[in-house]
Amino acid sequence: MIQTKTGLVLQGGGALGAYQWGVIAALESHKEVFSPAVVTGVSIGAVNAAVYLSSGVEGLAYMWNKVKMKANPFFPQEWQAKRSKWANPSMYYPNPELLYKPFTAESVYNLSPFKKLLNELIDIKKINQSETRLVIEAVNIETGDLARFSNHNQNGISIDQVIASMSIPPNFPMVEVDNGFYWDGGLFANMPLAPAINYLESFKGQHINRNLIIINLFRKRGKLPQTLEEVSDRIKEIIFESKLKSDQKIFRNMDCYIDLAEELDKTLPADSPIRKMLGFKKLIAHEKINAYKLFQYLDEGVEGTDDFMPDSIDSRYRRGYNDAKDFLNKQEHANT
């Protein structure tokens, strides 16, 4: 009997993360095909991952509805989307230190409101006892190294680790975790593919299907910028885009190497010195990722990352939900 092991990979992208909420909501309505063995996330992807594993789609709905900004009738329409640059009552407010010691302040905002919200939504004990592996990424400020926090590690996951993963400087403050200081993991890599693949490969045997579901928020292609603001936005898109095309090439090449290793394993004599080579041992230990599905948000670029207006959040949710429903319907038709 074939067993399916699924990895869910969630990219960072601020308010664009409502698209992930929509995709997950649609996938959850088909529990028979969606039961992730591992969920990985960075930045808002880490937040979505932790809330989802603790409180389900209902928790995601509560969080995203809570962080919506109320429309102000006195602001022109084109300004509404930029209001969260000042503050978002359920997430952050201007750092008071900017008023009385602006030259030594370490961040623009204080994240206390969002930390309070996450403490209400995330049951740390439940996550740390879950069979589903959660991996979130942050970058150590002093070493520059990527850190991976997991509920399957000895000390489990903490709220501070989730906050650290989304603390993009200079907007949000560094977060202390276990005597180290961390910023948003997207500064190092904005697509936590490796920990998902590594965990799926730990399931051995010919009767395992290893599938990846990737939810990408930053588009690769963009228009030629015409203003300094557009230049800044395009720089961020290029930096935080996942470079998935390179990963796809690696997937294809690795599959070829695994096929070669399996044939060598069949034909090599038991006492062949090749079997003792470290390269052969590492290669033969790899397992194929049988399939992956990419959900790519394309409706807007980096300018939407701090747009928490209700219409924008709802639009991203609907796009994610409809994209995932279309995928599920095509799968059903293919299987009939």
TISE-143887 format. One record per atom (N, C-alpha, C): x, y, z; residue in three letters. Coordinates in steps of 0.2 Angstrom, whole numbers, padded with zeros to 4 digits, always signed. Example, Ala and Ser with C-alpha at 12.3 -4.5 7.8 and 13.67 -1.06 7.14 Angstrom:
REM TISE-143887
+0066-0028+0039ALA+0062-0022+0039ALA+0066-0016+0039ALA+0064-0011+0035SER+0068-0005+0036SER+0064+0000+0039SER
This chain:
REM TISE-143887
+0004-0006+0000MET+0000+0000+0000MET+0004+0006+0000MET+0003+0011-0004ILE+0007+0017-0005ILE+0005+0022+0000ILE+0010+0025+0004GLN+0009+0030+0009GLN+0011+0037+0006GLN+0007+0042+0007THR+0009+0048+0004THR+0011+0053+0010THR+0017+0055+0010LYS+0020+0060+0014LYS+0021+0067+0011LYS+0018+0072+0014THR+0017+0079+0011THR+0021+0084+0015THR+0025+0088+0011GLY+0028+0094+0014GLY+0025+0100+0012GLY+0023+0105+0017LEU+0020+0111+0015LEU+0025+0116+0016LEU+0027+0120+0011VAL+0033+0125+0012VAL+0030+0132+0011VAL+0031+0137+0016LEU+0027+0143+0016LEU+0033+0149+0016LEU+0033+0153+0010GLN+0037+0158+0010GLN+0035+0164+0014GLN+0040+0169+0015GLY+0038+0175+0018GLY+0036+0180+0013GLY+0032+0185+0016GLY+0029+0190+0011GLY+0024+0195+0014GLY+0025+0196+0021GLY+0020+0201+0024GLY+0013+0200+0023GLY+0009+0205+0022ALA+0002+0204+0021ALA+0000+0200+0015ALA+0005+0199+0010LEU+0003+0194+0005LEU+0002+0187+0007LEU+0004+0186+0014GLY+0003+0179+0017GLY-0004+0177+0017GLY-0009+0182+0016ALA-0016+0180+0016ALA-0018+0175+0011ALA-0014+0175+0005TYR-0014+0170+0000TYR-0013+0163+0002TYR-0008+0162+0007GLN-0007+0156+0010GLN-0013+0153+0014GLN-0016+0158+0018TRP-0022+0156+0021TRP-0027+0153+0017TRP-0028+0156+0011GLY-0033+0154+0006GLY-0032+0147+0003GLY-0025+0146+0001VAL-0023+0139-0001VAL-0024+0134+0004VAL-0022+0135+0010ILE-0022+0130+0016ILE-0030+0129+0017ILE-0034+0134+0017ALA-0041+0133+0018ALA-0044+0128+0013ALA-0043+0129+0007ALA-0045+0125+0002ALA-0042+0117+0002ALA-0036+0117+0004LEU-0033+0110+0004LEU-0036+0107+0010LEU-0037+0110+0016GLU-0040+0107+0022GLU-0047+0104+0021GLU-0050+0107+0016SER-0057+0104+0014SER-0057+0097+0011SER-0050+0095+0009HIS-0049+0089+0006HIS-0044+0085+0010HIS-0046+0083+0016LYS-0042+0080+0021LYS-0039+0073+0018LYS-0043+0070+0014GLU-0041+0064+0011GLU-0034+0064+0007GLU-0033+0070+0004VAL-0027+0071+0000VAL-0022+0076+0003VAL-0024+0079+0009PHE-0019+0084+0012PHE-0019+0083+0020PHE-0013+0080+0022SER-0012+0079+0029SER-0004+0080+0029SER-0001+0086+0030PRO+0006+0087+0030PRO+0010+0083+0035PRO+0015+0080+0033ALA+0020+0077+0038ALA+0025+0082+0041ALA+0026+0087+0037VAL+0030+0093+0039VAL+0028+0099+0036VAL+0028+0105+0040VAL+0027+0111+0038VAL+0033+0116+0039VAL+0035+0119+0034THR+0041+0124+0035THR+0039+0131+0033THR+0041+0136+0037GLY+0040+0143+0035GLY+0045+0148+0037GLY+0045+0153+0034VAL+0049+0159+0036VAL+0045+0165+0036VAL+0046+0170+0041SER+0043+0176+0041SER+0036+0175+0042SER+0031+0178+0038ILE+0024+0177+0039ILE+0022+0170+0037ILE+0026+0166+0033GLY+0025+0159+0032GLY+0026+0155+0039GLY+0031+0157+0043ALA+0032+0154+0049ALA+0026+0155+0054ALA+0023+0161+0054VAL+0017+0163+0058VAL+0011+0159+0055VAL+0010+0159+0049ASN+0005+0155+0046ASN+0005+0147+0048ASN+0012+0145+0048ALA+0013+0138+0049ALA+0011+0136+0057ALA+0014+0141+0061ALA+0012+0139+0068ALA+0005+0140+0070ALA+0002+0145+0068VAL-0005+0146+0069VAL-0009+0140+0066VAL-0008+0138+0060TYR-0011+0133+0057TYR-0011+0126+0061TYR-0005+0124+0063LEU-0004+0118+0067LEU-0007+0118+0074LEU-0007+0124+0076SER-0010+0125+0083SER-0018+0126+0083SER-0020+0130+0078SER-0027+0132+0079SER-0031+0131+0072SER-0028+0128+0067GLY-0031+0126+0061GLY-0033+0132+0057GLY-0037+0130+0052VAL-0039+0136+0047VAL-0043+0141+0051VAL-0047+0139+0056GLU-0051+0144+0060GLU-0046+0149+0063GLU-0040+0146+0066GLY-0036+0151+0069GLY-0033+0156+0064GLY-0031+0153+0058LEU-0029+0158+0052LEU-0034+0163+0051LEU-0040+0161+0050ALA-0046+0166+0049ALA-0046+0171+0054ALA-0046+0169+0060TYR-0046+0174+0066TYR-0040+0179+0066TYR-0034+0176+0065MET-0028+0181+0064MET-0029+0186+0059MET-0030+0183+0053TRP-0030+0188+0047TRP-0036+0193+0047TRP-0041+0191+0050ASN-0047+0196+0051ASN-0045+0201+0056ASN-0041+0199+0061LYS-0039+0203+0067LYS-0034+0208+0064LYS-0030+0207+0060VAL-0025+0211+0058VAL-0027+0216+0052VAL-0033+0215+0050LYS-0036+0220+0045LYS-0036+0227+0047LYS-0034+0232+0043MET-0035+0239+0045MET-0041+0241+0043MET-0044+0245+0048LYS-0051+0248+0046LYS-0050+0254+0041LYS-0054+0254+0036ALA-0054+0260+0032ALA-0056+0266+0035ALA-0052+0272+0033ASN-0053+0278+0036ASN-0056+0283+0030ASN-0063+0285+0031PRO-0066+0289+0026PRO-0063+0295+0024PRO-0058+0298+0029PHE-0055+0304+0028PHE-0049+0304+0024PHE-0047+0298+0022PHE-0041+0297+0018PHE-0042+0295+0011PHE-0039+0298+0006PRO-0040+0297-0001PRO-0039+0289-0002PRO-0042+0286-0007GLN-0042+0279-0008GLN-0034+0277-0009GLN-0030+0281-0013GLU-0024+0279-0014GLU-0019+0279-0008GLU-0021+0282-0003TRP-0017+0282+0004TRP-0019+0276+0008TRP-0025+0273+0007GLN-0028+0268+0012GLN-0023+0263+0013GLN-0020+0260+0007ALA-0016+0254+0008ALA-0009+0256+0011ALA-0007+0262+0012LYS-0001+0264+0015LYS-0002+0266+0022LYS-0008+0266+0025ARG-0009+0268+0032ARG-0005+0263+0037ARG-0004+0257+0035SER-0001+0252+0040SER+0007+0254+0040SER+0009+0258+0036LYS+0016+0261+0037LYS+0017+0265+0043LYS+0012+0267+0046TRP+0012+0271+0052TRP+0011+0266+0058TRP+0006+0262+0058ALA+0005+0257+0063ALA-0001+0252+0061ALA-0001+0247+0064ASN-0007+0242+0063ASN-0009+0240+0071ASN-0015+0242+0073PRO-0016+0241+0080PRO-0016+0234+0083PRO-0017+0229+0079SER-0016+0222+0081SER-0009+0219+0080SER-0005+0223+0077MET+0002+0220+0075MET+0007+0224+0078MET+0008+0231+0077TYR+0013+0235+0079TYR+0012+0242+0080TYR+0016+0246+0083TYR+0015+0253+0084TYR+0022+0256+0084TYR+0022+0263+0082PRO+0029+0266+0082PRO+0033+0265+0088PRO+0039+0263+0088ASN+0044+0262+0093ASN+0044+0269+0097ASN+0042+0269+0103PRO+0043+0276+0107PRO+0050+0278+0108PRO+0055+0274+0107GLU+0062+0276+0108GLU+0064+0281+0102GLU+0060+0281+0097LEU+0061+0285+0091LEU+0060+0293+0093LEU+0056+0294+0098LEU+0055+0300+0101LEU+0060+0303+0105LEU+0063+0299+0110TYR+0067+0302+0115TYR+0075+0300+0114TYR+0076+0295+0110LYS+0083+0293+0108LYS+0083+0290+0101LYS+0082+0294+0096PRO+0081+0292+0089PRO+0087+0289+0086PRO+0093+0291+0089PHE+0099+0289+0086PHE+0102+0282+0089PHE+0099+0280+0094THR+0101+0273+0097THR+0095+0268+0096THR+0089+0270+0094ALA+0083+0266+0093ALA+0085+0260+0088ALA+0083+0254+0089GLU+0085+0248+0085GLU+0080+0246+0080GLU+0074+0249+0081SER+0069+0247+0076SER+0064+0253+0075SER+0060+0252+0070VAL+0055+0257+0069VAL+0048+0256+0073VAL+0047+0250+0074TYR+0040+0248+0077TYR+0042+0243+0083TYR+0036+0243+0087ASN+0036+0238+0093ASN+0031+0233+0091ASN+0033+0227+0092LEU+0028+0221+0090LEU+0024+0218+0095LEU+0023+0222+0101SER+0020+0219+0107SER+0013+0217+0105SER+0009+0221+0101PRO+0002+0219+0100PRO+0001+0212+0096PRO+0006+0211+0092PHE+0006+0205+0088PHE+0008+0199+0092PHE+0013+0200+0096LYS+0015+0195+0101LYS+0010+0193+0105LYS+0006+0197+0108LYS+0000+0196+0112LYS-0005+0192+0108LYS-0006+0194+0102LEU-0011+0190+0098LEU-0009+0183+0097LEU-0002+0182+0095LEU+0000+0175+0094LEU+0000+0171+0100LEU+0001+0174+0106ASN+0000+0170+0112ASN-0007+0168+0113ASN-0012+0171+0111GLU-0019+0169+0111GLU-0020+0163+0107GLU-0017+0164+0101LEU-0019+0159+0095LEU-0015+0152+0095LEU-0008+0153+0098ILE-0004+0147+0097ILE-0003+0143+0104ILE-0005+0137+0103ASP-0004+0133+0109ASP+0003+0129+0108ASP+0008+0132+0112ILE+0014+0129+0111ILE+0015+0122+0113ILE+0011+0120+0118LYS+0012+0113+0120LYS+0009+0108+0115LYS+0003+0111+0112LYS+0000+0106+0107LYS+0005+0106+0101LYS+0008+0111+0099ILE+0013+0111+0093ILE+0018+0106+0095ILE+0021+0107+0101ASN+0027+0103+0102ASN+0026+0096+0103ASN+0019+0094+0104GLN+0017+0087+0105GLN+0015+0084+0098GLN+0014+0088+0093SER+0012+0086+0086SER+0016+0081+0083SER+0013+0077+0079GLU+0017+0072+0075GLU+0020+0076+0069GLU+0016+0081+0067THR+0018+0085+0061THR+0024+0089+0063THR+0030+0088+0059ARG+0036+0092+0061ARG+0035+0100+0058ARG+0036+0104+0062LEU+0036+0111+0061LEU+0043+0114+0061LEU+0046+0117+0056VAL+0052+0120+0055VAL+0051+0127+0053VAL+0054+0132+0057ILE+0054+0139+0055ILE+0061+0142+0055ILE+0063+0147+0051GLU+0069+0149+0050GLU+0070+0156+0052GLU+0076+0158+0055ALA+0078+0165+0057ALA+0085+0165+0056ALA+0088+0171+0056VAL+0095+0172+0055VAL+0098+0175+0061VAL+0104+0172+0063ASN+0108+0174+0069ASN+0111+0181+0067ASN+0110+0186+0070ILE+0113+0192+0068ILE+0120+0193+0069ILE+0123+0190+0074GLU+0130+0190+0075GLU+0134+0186+0071GLU+0132+0179+0069THR+0136+0175+0065THR+0134+0175+0058THR+0128+0178+0056GLY+0125+0178+0050GLY+0123+0171+0047GLY+0122+0166+0052ASP+0120+0159+0050ASP+0113+0158+0050ASP+0110+0154+0046LEU+0103+0152+0047LEU+0102+0148+0052LEU+0097+0149+0056ALA+0095+0145+0062ALA+0088+0141+0060ALA+0087+0135+0062ARG+0081+0131+0060ARG+0078+0129+0067ARG+0073+0131+0069PHE+0069+0129+0075PHE+0064+0124+0073PHE+0063+0119+0077SER+0058+0114+0076SER+0055+0112+0082SER+0048+0110+0082ASN+0045+0107+0087ASN+0047+0100+0089ASN+0051+0097+0085HIS+0054+0090+0086HIS+0061+0091+0089HIS+0064+0097+0090ASN+0070+0098+0093ASN+0069+0097+0101ASN+0074+0096+0105GLN+0074+0095+0112GLN+0070+0100+0116GLN+0070+0106+0114ASN+0067+0111+0118ASN+0060+0114+0114ASN+0059+0111+0108GLY+0053+0113+0105GLY+0053+0120+0102GLY+0047+0122+0100ILE+0046+0129+0097ILE+0043+0133+0103ILE+0045+0140+0102SER+0043+0145+0106SER+0040+0151+0102SER+0036+0155+0106ILE+0033+0161+0103ILE+0038+0166+0100ILE+0044+0166+0104ASP+0049+0171+0103ASP+0052+0168+0096ASP+0053+0162+0095GLN+0056+0160+0089GLN+0052+0161+0083GLN+0045+0161+0084VAL+0040+0163+0078VAL+0041+0170+0077VAL+0041+0174+0082ILE+0042+0182+0081ILE+0049+0183+0078ILE+0054+0180+0080ALA+0061+0181+0077ALA+0061+0180+0070ALA+0057+0174+0067SER+0057+0173+0060SER+0054+0178+0056SER+0050+0183+0059MET+0047+0188+0055MET+0049+0195+0057MET+0054+0195+0061SER+0057+0202+0063SER+0062+0205+0058SER+0059+0208+0053ILE+0063+0211+0047ILE+0065+0217+0049ILE+0072+0218+0049PRO+0075+0225+0051PRO+0074+0230+0045PRO+0075+0236+0046PRO+0074+0239+0053PRO+0067+0240+0056PRO+0062+0238+0052ASN+0055+0238+0055ASN+0054+0236+0061ASN+0056+0229+0062PHE+0055+0226+0069PHE+0061+0224+0072PHE+0061+0224+0079PRO+0067+0223+0083PRO+0070+0216+0083PRO+0076+0215+0084MET+0079+0209+0085MET+0076+0205+0091MET+0076+0199+0091VAL+0073+0194+0096VAL+0078+0190+0099VAL+0078+0190+0106GLU+0083+0186+0109GLU+0080+0179+0110GLU+0084+0174+0108VAL+0082+0167+0109VAL+0088+0163+0111VAL+0088+0160+0117ASP+0093+0155+0119ASP+0100+0159+0119ASP+0100+0165+0121ASN+0106+0169+0122ASN+0109+0171+0115ASN+0105+0170+0110GLY+0107+0173+0103GLY+0102+0178+0101GLY+0103+0182+0096PHE+0099+0187+0093PHE+0097+0186+0086PHE+0091+0187+0084TYR+0089+0184+0078TYR+0085+0190+0074TYR+0085+0189+0067TRP+0081+0193+0063TRP+0077+0188+0058TRP+0073+0191+0054ASP+0069+0188+0049ASP+0073+0183+0045ASP+0071+0177+0045GLY+0075+0172+0041GLY+0075+0173+0034GLY+0070+0177+0031GLY+0070+0178+0024GLY+0076+0182+0022GLY+0080+0186+0026LEU+0086+0189+0024LEU+0091+0184+0022LEU+0091+0178+0024PHE+0096+0173+0022PHE+0093+0169+0016PHE+0087+0166+0017ALA+0084+0162+0012ALA+0076+0163+0013ALA+0072+0165+0008ASN+0065+0166+0009ASN+0061+0160+0007ASN+0064+0155+0006MET+0060+0149+0004MET+0063+0143+0008MET+0060+0140+0013PRO+0063+0135+0017PRO+0061+0128+0014PRO+0064+0127+0009LEU+0063+0120+0005LEU+0067+0115+0008LEU+0074+0116+0010ALA+0078+0111+0012ALA+0076+0107+0018ALA+0073+0110+0023PRO+0071+0106+0029PRO+0065+0102+0027PRO+0061+0104+0023ALA+0055+0100+0021ALA+0057+0094+0017ALA+0062+0095+0012ILE+0065+0089+0008ILE+0068+0084+0013ILE+0072+0087+0017ASN+0076+0082+0021ASN+0072+0078+0026ASN+0066+0081+0028TYR+0062+0077+0032TYR+0058+0072+0028TYR+0056+0074+0022LEU+0052+0069+0018LEU+0057+0063+0016LEU+0063+0065+0015GLU+0068+0059+0013GLU+0070+0054+0019GLU+0068+0056+0025SER+0069+0052+0031SER+0064+0046+0031SER+0058+0046+0026PHE+0054+0041+0026PHE+0056+0036+0020PHE+0059+0031+0022LYS+0062+0026+0017LYS+0057+0021+0015LYS+0059+0018+0009GLY+0055+0013+0006GLY+0052+0014-0001GLY+0050+0009-0005GLN+0047+0010-0011GLN+0040+0012-0011GLN+0037+0011-0006HIS+0030+0012-0005HIS+0028+0019-0002HIS+0033+0023-0003ILE+0031+0030+0000ILE+0031+0035-0006ILE+0026+0039-0006ASN+0026+0045-0011ASN+0027+0051-0007ASN+0032+0055-0009ARG+0035+0061-0006ARG+0033+0067-0010ARG+0028+0071-0008ASN+0025+0076-0011ASN+0027+0083-0008ASN+0028+0088-0012LEU+0029+0095-0009LEU+0024+0100-0012LEU+0021+0104-0007ILE+0017+0109-0009ILE+0020+0116-0007ILE+0021+0120-0012ILE+0025+0126-0011ILE+0021+0132-0012ILE+0020+0137-0007ILE+0016+0143-0008ILE+0021+0149-0009ILE+0021+0151-0015ASN+0026+0157-0016ASN+0022+0163-0016ASN+0025+0168-0013LEU+0022+0175-0013LEU+0025+0180-0017LEU+0031+0180-0018PHE+0035+0185-0022PHE+0035+0183-0029PHE+0033+0187-0034ARG+0034+0185-0041ARG+0041+0186-0044ARG+0043+0182-0049LYS+0049+0183-0051LYS+0050+0189-0056LYS+0045+0189-0061ARG+0045+0194-0066ARG+0041+0201-0063ARG+0044+0206-0065GLY+0041+0213-0064GLY+0042+0218-0069GLY+0038+0223-0069LYS+0039+0229-0074LYS+0045+0233-0072LYS+0047+0236-0078LEU+0053+0240-0077LEU+0052+0246-0073LEU+0055+0248-0067PRO+0054+0253-0062PRO+0055+0260-0066PRO+0050+0265-0064GLN+0050+0271-0067GLN+0052+0277-0061GLN+0051+0275-0055THR+0052+0280-0049THR+0057+0276-0044THR+0060+0280-0040LEU+0064+0278-0034LEU+0060+0273-0030LEU+0054+0274-0029GLU+0050+0269-0025GLU+0049+0263-0028GLU+0048+0263-0035GLU+0047+0257-0039GLU+0054+0253-0039GLU+0059+0257-0040VAL+0066+0254-0039VAL+0067+0250-0033VAL+0065+0253-0027SER+0066+0250-0021SER+0061+0244-0020SER+0055+0244-0023ASP+0051+0238-0023ASP+0054+0232-0027ASP+0056+0234-0033ARG+0059+0229-0037ARG+0065+0225-0034ARG+0069+0229-0031ILE+0075+0227-0027ILE+0073+0221-0022ILE+0068+0223-0018LYS+0065+0218-0013LYS+0062+0212-0016LYS+0059+0213-0022GLU+0056+0207-0025GLU+0061+0202-0028GLU+0067+0205-0031ILE+0072+0201-0033ILE+0076+0197-0027ILE+0077+0201-0022ILE+0080+0198-0016ILE+0076+0193-0013ILE+0070+0194-0012PHE+0065+0189-0008PHE+0062+0184-0012PHE+0062+0185-0019GLU+0059+0179-0023GLU+0063+0173-0022GLU+0060+0167-0023SER+0063+0161-0020SER+0068+0158-0024SER+0069+0160-0030LYS+0074+0157-0035LYS+0072+0149-0036LYS+0066+0148-0037LEU+0063+0142-0037LEU+0065+0138-0044LEU+0067+0142-0049LYS+0069+0139-0055LYS+0076+0135-0054LYS+0080+0138-0050SER+0086+0135-0048SER+0085+0128-0045SER+0080+0129-0040ASP+0078+0123-0036ASP+0075+0117-0040ASP+0071+0119-0045GLN+0069+0114-0050GLN+0074+0111-0054GLN+0079+0114-0056LYS+0085+0111-0059LYS+0088+0106-0055LYS+0089+0108-0048ILE+0092+0104-0044ILE+0088+0097-0043ILE+0081+0098-0042PHE+0077+0092-0042PHE+0078+0087-0047PHE+0078+0090-0054ARG+0079+0086-0059ARG+0085+0082-0060ARG+0091+0086-0058ASN+0097+0083-0058ASN+0098+0078-0052ASN+0095+0079-0047MET+0096+0075-0041MET+0092+0068-0043MET+0086+0069-0046ASP+0082+0063-0048ASP+0087+0058-0053ASP+0090+0061-0057CYS+0095+0058-0062CYS+0100+0054-0058CYS+0103+0058-0053TYR+0109+0055-0049TYR+0106+0049-0045TYR+0100+0050-0042ILE+0097+0044-0038ILE+0096+0038-0042ILE+0093+0039-0048ASP+0092+0034-0053ASP+0099+0030-0054ASP+0104+0034-0055LEU+0111+0031-0057LEU+0113+0027-0051LEU+0112+0030-0045ALA+0114+0027-0038ALA+0111+0020-0037ALA+0104+0020-0039GLU+0100+0014-0038GLU+0103+0008-0043GLU+0104+0010-0049GLU+0107+0005-0054GLU+0114+0003-0052GLU+0118+0007-0049LEU+0124+0005-0047LEU+0124+0000-0041LEU+0119+0002-0037ASP+0118-0002-0031ASP+0116-0009-0033ASP+0112-0010-0038LYS+0110-0017-0041LYS+0116-0020-0044LYS+0120-0017-0047THR+0126-0020-0051THR+0132-0021-0048THR+0134-0017-0043LEU+0140-0017-0040LEU+0141-0023-0035LEU+0147-0027-0036PRO+0148-0032-0031PRO+0147-0030-0024PRO+0145-0034-0019ALA+0145-0033-0012ALA+0151-0030-0009ALA+0157-0032-0012ASP+0163-0030-0009ASP+0167-0025-0013ASP+0163-0021-0017SER+0166-0016-0022SER+0168-0010-0017SER+0174-0008-0018PRO+0177-0002-0015PRO+0172+0004-0016PRO+0169+0005-0021ILE+0164+0010-0022ILE+0159+0011-0017ILE+0157+0006-0014ARG+0152+0006-0009ARG+0154+0009-0002ARG+0161+0009-0002LYS+0164+0012+0004LYS+0165+0020+0003LYS+0164+0022-0003MET+0166+0029-0004MET+0160+0033-0001MET+0162+0039+0002LEU+0157+0043+0006LEU+0152+0046+0001LEU+0155+0048-0005GLY+0150+0051-0010GLY+0144+0046-0012GLY+0146+0039-0013PHE+0141+0034-0014PHE+0136+0033-0009PHE+0139+0033-0003LYS+0135+0032+0003LYS+0130+0038+0004LYS+0132+0044+0003LYS+0127+0050+0003LYS+0122+0050-0002LYS+0124+0048-0008LEU+0120+0048-0014LEU+0114+0042-0013LEU+0116+0036-0011ILE+0112+0031-0011ILE+0107+0032-0005ILE+0108+0037+0000ALA+0104+0038+0005ALA+0098+0043+0003ALA+0099+0046-0002HIS+0094+0051-0005HIS+0088+0047-0007HIS+0082+0050-0006GLU+0076+0048-0009GLU+0072+0053-0014GLU+0069+0051-0019LYS+0066+0055-0023LYS+0060+0059-0020LYS+0059+0065-0022ILE+0053+0069-0021ILE+0048+0067-0027ILE+0043+0064-0026ASN+0039+0061-0032ASN+0035+0066-0036ASN+0033+0072-0032ALA+0029+0077-0035ALA+0029+0083-0031ALA+0029+0089-0035TYR+0028+0095-0031TYR+0023+0099-0034TYR+0019+0103-0031LYS+0014+0108-0033LYS+0016+0115-0031LYS+0017+0120-0035LEU+0018+0127-0034LEU+0012+0131-0034LEU+0010+0134-0029PHE+0005+0139-0029PHE+0009+0146-0029PHE+0008+0150-0035GLN+0012+0156-0035GLN+0007+0162-0035GLN+0008+0167-0031TYR+0004+0173-0031TYR+0006+0178-0035TYR+0002+0180-0040LEU+0005+0185-0045LEU+0001+0191-0046LEU-0004+0192-0042ASP-0009+0198-0043ASP-0005+0205-0041ASP+0000+0204-0037GLU+0003+0211-0035GLU+0010+0209-0032GLU+0014+0214-0032GLY+0021+0213-0030GLY+0022+0215-0023GLY+0028+0217-0021VAL+0031+0219-0015VAL+0027+0225-0012VAL+0024+0229-0016GLU+0020+0235-0013GLU+0014+0232-0009GLU+0012+0226-0010GLY+0006+0224-0006GLY+0008+0221+0001GLY+0015+0220+0002THR+0017+0217+0009THR+0015+0220+0015THR+0014+0227+0014ASP+0011+0231+0020ASP+0004+0234+0019ASP+0000+0231+0015ASP-0006+0233+0014ASP-0011+0228+0017ASP-0014+0230+0023PHE-0018+0226+0027PHE-0025+0228+0027PHE-0027+0232+0021MET-0034+0234+0021MET-0039+0228+0019MET-0045+0228+0022PRO-0049+0222+0022PRO-0050+0220+0014PRO-0051+0224+0010ASP-0052+0222+0003ASP-0046+0218+0000ASP-0040+0220+0002SER-0034+0217+0000SER-0033+0210+0003SER-0034+0210+0009ILE-0033+0203+0013ILE-0038+0198+0010ILE-0045+0201+0009ASP-0050+0196+0007ASP-0048+0194-0001ASP-0046+0199-0005SER-0044+0197-0012SER-0039+0192-0012SER-0034+0192-0008ARG-0028+0187-0008ARG-0031+0181-0005ARG-0035+0181+0000TYR-0038+0174+0002TYR-0042+0171-0003TYR-0046+0175-0007ARG-0050+0172-0012ARG-0046+0169-0018ARG-0040+0172-0019ARG-0036+0170-0025ARG-0033+0164-0023ARG-0030+0163-0017GLY-0027+0157-0014GLY-0032+0151-0014GLY-0038+0153-0011TYR-0043+0147-0011TYR-0045+0145-0018TYR-0046+0149-0022ASN-0048+0147-0029ASN-0043+0144-0033ASN-0037+0146-0032ASP-0031+0142-0035ASP-0030+0135-0033ASP-0031+0134-0026ALA-0031+0128-0023ALA-0037+0123-0025ALA-0043+0126-0026LYS-0049+0123-0028LYS-0048+0120-0035LYS-0045+0125-0039ASP-0044+0123-0046ASP-0040+0117-0047ASP-0034+0117-0043PHE-0030+0111-0043PHE-0033+0105-0040PHE-0037+0105-0035LEU-0040+0099-0032LEU-0045+0097-0037LEU-0049+0101-0040ASN-0054+0099-0045ASN-0050+0095-0051ASN-0045+0098-0054LYS-0041+0095-0059LYS-0038+0088-0057LYS-0036+0087-0051GLN-0034+0081-0048GLN-0040+0076-0048GLN-0045+0078-0046GLU-0051+0073-0045GLU-0053+0071-0052GLU-0053+0075-0057HIS-0055+0073-0064HIS-0050+0069-0067HIS-0043+0070-0065ALA-0038+0065-0068ALA-0038+0058-0065ALA-0041+0058-0059ASN-0042+0051-0056ASN-0048+0048-0057ASN-0053+0051-0061THR-0059+0047-0063THR-0059+0045-0070THR
